[in-house]
Amino acid sequence: MFALTIAVKTQNISGIVVDDKNQPLMAANVYFISKPTHGKISDMDGRFSIPFTNENDTLVVAFIGYLHGSCFSSRSAKSNNQHASFNKY
């Protein structure tokens, strides 16, 4: 399992991707469904920052060995911090 916690600043969504033991996951793929080729990779501390332009878009997190999926829309993320969990294969 891994989890994602995010905070929104101006037109970026930033956050930290962590595993089920709350350890940061380096090199997780983070992208919006509408722009899968414009994603970001989490750094060695699990941190990422990704710009968004479509408030109705959905953020996706993928990591080798874990199930990936849609987390939430950027519209819901603008109002508060979000946390999502995923399971290993």
Biotite code that builds the C-alpha atoms (Angstrom):
import biotite.structure as struc

atoms = struc.array([
    struc.Atom([0.000, 0.000, 0.000], chain_id="A", res_id=1, res_name="MET", atom_name="CA", element="C"),
    struc.Atom([1.125, 3.564, -0.508], chain_id="A", res_id=2, res_name="PHE", atom_name="CA", element="C"),
    struc.Atom([-0.462, 6.845, 0.426], chain_id="A", res_id=3, res_name="ALA", atom_name="CA", element="C"),
    struc.Atom([-0.468, 10.327, -0.984], chain_id="A", res_id=4, res_name="LEU", atom_name="CA", element="C"),
    struc.Atom([-0.880, 13.559, 0.940], chain_id="A", res_id=5, res_name="THR", atom_name="CA", element="C"),
    struc.Atom([-1.170, 16.800, -0.980], chain_id="A", res_id=6, res_name="ILE", atom_name="CA", element="C"),
    struc.Atom([-1.446, 20.529, -0.507], chain_id="A", res_id=7, res_name="ALA", atom_name="CA", element="C"),
    struc.Atom([-2.345, 23.041, -3.185], chain_id="A", res_id=8, res_name="VAL", atom_name="CA", element="C"),
    struc.Atom([-0.408, 26.257, -3.855], chain_id="A", res_id=9, res_name="LYS", atom_name="CA", element="C"),
    struc.Atom([-1.500, 28.701, -6.573], chain_id="A", res_id=10, res_name="THR", atom_name="CA", element="C"),
    struc.Atom([-1.729, 26.626, -9.754], chain_id="A", res_id=11, res_name="GLN", atom_name="CA", element="C"),
    struc.Atom([0.365, 23.680, -8.541], chain_id="A", res_id=12, res_name="ASN", atom_name="CA", element="C"),
    struc.Atom([-0.548, 20.593, -6.591], chain_id="A", res_id=13, res_name="ILE", atom_name="CA", element="C"),
    struc.Atom([2.295, 19.357, -4.420], chain_id="A", res_id=14, res_name="SER", atom_name="CA", element="C"),
    struc.Atom([2.585, 16.514, -1.986], chain_id="A", res_id=15, res_name="GLY", atom_name="CA", element="C"),
    struc.Atom([4.440, 13.481, -0.694], chain_id="A", res_id=16, res_name="ILE", atom_name="CA", element="C"),
    struc.Atom([3.940, 9.875, -1.792], chain_id="A", res_id=17, res_name="VAL", atom_name="CA", element="C"),
    struc.Atom([4.530, 7.398, 1.054], chain_id="A", res_id=18, res_name="VAL", atom_name="CA", element="C"),
    struc.Atom([4.166, 3.632, 1.517], chain_id="A", res_id=19, res_name="ASP", atom_name="CA", element="C"),
    struc.Atom([2.062, 1.760, 4.098], chain_id="A", res_id=20, res_name="ASP", atom_name="CA", element="C"),
    struc.Atom([4.846, 2.283, 6.662], chain_id="A", res_id=21, res_name="LYS", atom_name="CA", element="C"),
    struc.Atom([4.769, 6.030, 6.024], chain_id="A", res_id=22, res_name="ASN", atom_name="CA", element="C"),
    struc.Atom([8.156, 5.897, 4.255], chain_id="A", res_id=23, res_name="GLN", atom_name="CA", element="C"),
    struc.Atom([8.593, 8.161, 1.201], chain_id="A", res_id=24, res_name="PRO", atom_name="CA", element="C"),
    struc.Atom([8.393, 6.507, -2.211], chain_id="A", res_id=25, res_name="LEU", atom_name="CA", element="C"),
    struc.Atom([10.993, 7.821, -4.629], chain_id="A", res_id=26, res_name="MET", atom_name="CA", element="C"),
    struc.Atom([10.225, 7.706, -8.379], chain_id="A", res_id=27, res_name="ALA", atom_name="CA", element="C"),
    struc.Atom([6.431, 7.370, -8.142], chain_id="A", res_id=28, res_name="ALA", atom_name="CA", element="C"),
    struc.Atom([4.756, 8.564, -11.344], chain_id="A", res_id=29, res_name="ASN", atom_name="CA", element="C"),
    struc.Atom([2.250, 11.394, -10.735], chain_id="A", res_id=30, res_name="VAL", atom_name="CA", element="C"),
    struc.Atom([0.115, 12.765, -13.574], chain_id="A", res_id=31, res_name="TYR", atom_name="CA", element="C"),
    struc.Atom([-3.321, 14.022, -14.558], chain_id="A", res_id=32, res_name="PHE", atom_name="CA", element="C"),
    struc.Atom([-5.566, 11.799, -16.679], chain_id="A", res_id=33, res_name="ILE", atom_name="CA", element="C"),
    struc.Atom([-5.891, 14.512, -19.337], chain_id="A", res_id=34, res_name="SER", atom_name="CA", element="C"),
    struc.Atom([-2.096, 14.871, -19.686], chain_id="A", res_id=35, res_name="LYS", atom_name="CA", element="C"),
    struc.Atom([-0.474, 11.470, -19.040], chain_id="A", res_id=36, res_name="PRO", atom_name="CA", element="C"),
    struc.Atom([2.682, 12.471, -20.915], chain_id="A", res_id=37, res_name="THR", atom_name="CA", element="C"),
    struc.Atom([3.174, 15.583, -18.761], chain_id="A", res_id=38, res_name="HIS", atom_name="CA", element="C"),
    struc.Atom([3.619, 13.843, -15.430], chain_id="A", res_id=39, res_name="GLY", atom_name="CA", element="C"),
    struc.Atom([6.168, 14.242, -12.673], chain_id="A", res_id=40, res_name="LYS", atom_name="CA", element="C"),
    struc.Atom([8.274, 11.771, -10.715], chain_id="A", res_id=41, res_name="ILE", atom_name="CA", element="C"),
    struc.Atom([8.471, 11.996, -6.923], chain_id="A", res_id=42, res_name="SER", atom_name="CA", element="C"),
    struc.Atom([11.939, 12.868, -5.597], chain_id="A", res_id=43, res_name="ASP", atom_name="CA", element="C"),
    struc.Atom([14.013, 10.880, -3.091], chain_id="A", res_id=44, res_name="MET", atom_name="CA", element="C"),
    struc.Atom([11.823, 12.242, -0.264], chain_id="A", res_id=45, res_name="ASP", atom_name="CA", element="C"),
    struc.Atom([8.622, 11.258, -2.080], chain_id="A", res_id=46, res_name="GLY", atom_name="CA", element="C"),
    struc.Atom([7.813, 14.913, -2.858], chain_id="A", res_id=47, res_name="ARG", atom_name="CA", element="C"),
    struc.Atom([6.281, 16.153, -6.095], chain_id="A", res_id=48, res_name="PHE", atom_name="CA", element="C"),
    struc.Atom([4.788, 19.324, -7.520], chain_id="A", res_id=49, res_name="SER", atom_name="CA", element="C"),
    struc.Atom([2.681, 19.326, -10.660], chain_id="A", res_id=50, res_name="ILE", atom_name="CA", element="C"),
    struc.Atom([0.896, 22.226, -12.375], chain_id="A", res_id=51, res_name="PRO", atom_name="CA", element="C"),
    struc.Atom([-2.773, 21.949, -13.271], chain_id="A", res_id=52, res_name="PHE", atom_name="CA", element="C"),
    struc.Atom([-5.113, 23.948, -15.486], chain_id="A", res_id=53, res_name="THR", atom_name="CA", element="C"),
    struc.Atom([-8.294, 21.874, -15.474], chain_id="A", res_id=54, res_name="ASN", atom_name="CA", element="C"),
    struc.Atom([-10.197, 21.881, -12.185], chain_id="A", res_id=55, res_name="GLU", atom_name="CA", element="C"),
    struc.Atom([-12.175, 18.826, -13.287], chain_id="A", res_id=56, res_name="ASN", atom_name="CA", element="C"),
    struc.Atom([-9.082, 16.706, -13.925], chain_id="A", res_id=57, res_name="ASP", atom_name="CA", element="C"),
    struc.Atom([-8.125, 13.633, -11.891], chain_id="A", res_id=58, res_name="THR", atom_name="CA", element="C"),
    struc.Atom([-4.690, 12.990, -10.394], chain_id="A", res_id=59, res_name="LEU", atom_name="CA", element="C"),
    struc.Atom([-3.169, 9.520, -10.822], chain_id="A", res_id=60, res_name="VAL", atom_name="CA", element="C"),
    struc.Atom([-0.255, 8.013, -8.881], chain_id="A", res_id=61, res_name="VAL", atom_name="CA", element="C"),
    struc.Atom([1.550, 4.912, -10.131], chain_id="A", res_id=62, res_name="ALA", atom_name="CA", element="C"),
    struc.Atom([4.461, 2.995, -8.615], chain_id="A", res_id=63, res_name="PHE", atom_name="CA", element="C"),
    struc.Atom([5.984, -0.337, -9.649], chain_id="A", res_id=64, res_name="ILE", atom_name="CA", element="C"),
    struc.Atom([4.597, -3.170, -7.538], chain_id="A", res_id=65, res_name="GLY", atom_name="CA", element="C"),
    struc.Atom([1.569, -1.173, -6.392], chain_id="A", res_id=66, res_name="TYR", atom_name="CA", element="C"),
    struc.Atom([-1.908, -0.869, -7.848], chain_id="A", res_id=67, res_name="LEU", atom_name="CA", element="C"),
    struc.Atom([-2.378, 2.585, -9.287], chain_id="A", res_id=68, res_name="HIS", atom_name="CA", element="C"),
    struc.Atom([-5.524, 4.497, -9.771], chain_id="A", res_id=69, res_name="GLY", atom_name="CA", element="C"),
    struc.Atom([-7.328, 7.782, -9.749], chain_id="A", res_id=70, res_name="SER", atom_name="CA", element="C"),
    struc.Atom([-6.946, 9.688, -6.524], chain_id="A", res_id=71, res_name="CYS", atom_name="CA", element="C"),
    struc.Atom([-9.208, 12.726, -6.700], chain_id="A", res_id=72, res_name="PHE", atom_name="CA", element="C"),
    struc.Atom([-10.023, 15.687, -8.837], chain_id="A", res_id=73, res_name="SER", atom_name="CA", element="C"),
    struc.Atom([-7.943, 18.817, -8.580], chain_id="A", res_id=74, res_name="SER", atom_name="CA", element="C"),
    struc.Atom([-11.150, 20.723, -7.794], chain_id="A", res_id=75, res_name="ARG", atom_name="CA", element="C"),
    struc.Atom([-11.555, 18.818, -4.501], chain_id="A", res_id=76, res_name="SER", atom_name="CA", element="C"),
    struc.Atom([-7.839, 19.192, -3.765], chain_id="A", res_id=77, res_name="ALA", atom_name="CA", element="C"),
    struc.Atom([-8.020, 22.974, -3.984], chain_id="A", res_id=78, res_name="LYS", atom_name="CA", element="C"),
    struc.Atom([-10.176, 23.170, -0.868], chain_id="A", res_id=79, res_name="SER", atom_name="CA", element="C"),
    struc.Atom([-8.209, 20.917, 1.508], chain_id="A", res_id=80, res_name="ASN", atom_name="CA", element="C"),
    struc.Atom([-5.478, 18.332, 1.940], chain_id="A", res_id=81, res_name="ASN", atom_name="CA", element="C"),
    struc.Atom([-6.198, 14.911, 0.473], chain_id="A", res_id=82, res_name="GLN", atom_name="CA", element="C"),
    struc.Atom([-4.989, 11.460, 1.453], chain_id="A", res_id=83, res_name="HIS", atom_name="CA", element="C"),
    struc.Atom([-5.354, 8.363, -0.684], chain_id="A", res_id=84, res_name="ALA", atom_name="CA", element="C"),
    struc.Atom([-4.150, 4.795, -0.113], chain_id="A", res_id=85, res_name="SER", atom_name="CA", element="C"),
    struc.Atom([-3.250, 2.084, -2.641], chain_id="A", res_id=86, res_name="PHE", atom_name="CA", element="C"),
    struc.Atom([-2.470, -1.607, -2.272], chain_id="A", res_id=87, res_name="ASN", atom_name="CA", element="C"),
    struc.Atom([0.414, -3.736, -3.489], chain_id="A", res_id=88, res_name="LYS", atom_name="CA", element="C"),
    struc.Atom([-0.286, -6.196, -6.310], chain_id="A", res_id=89, res_name="TYR", atom_name="CA", element="C"),
])
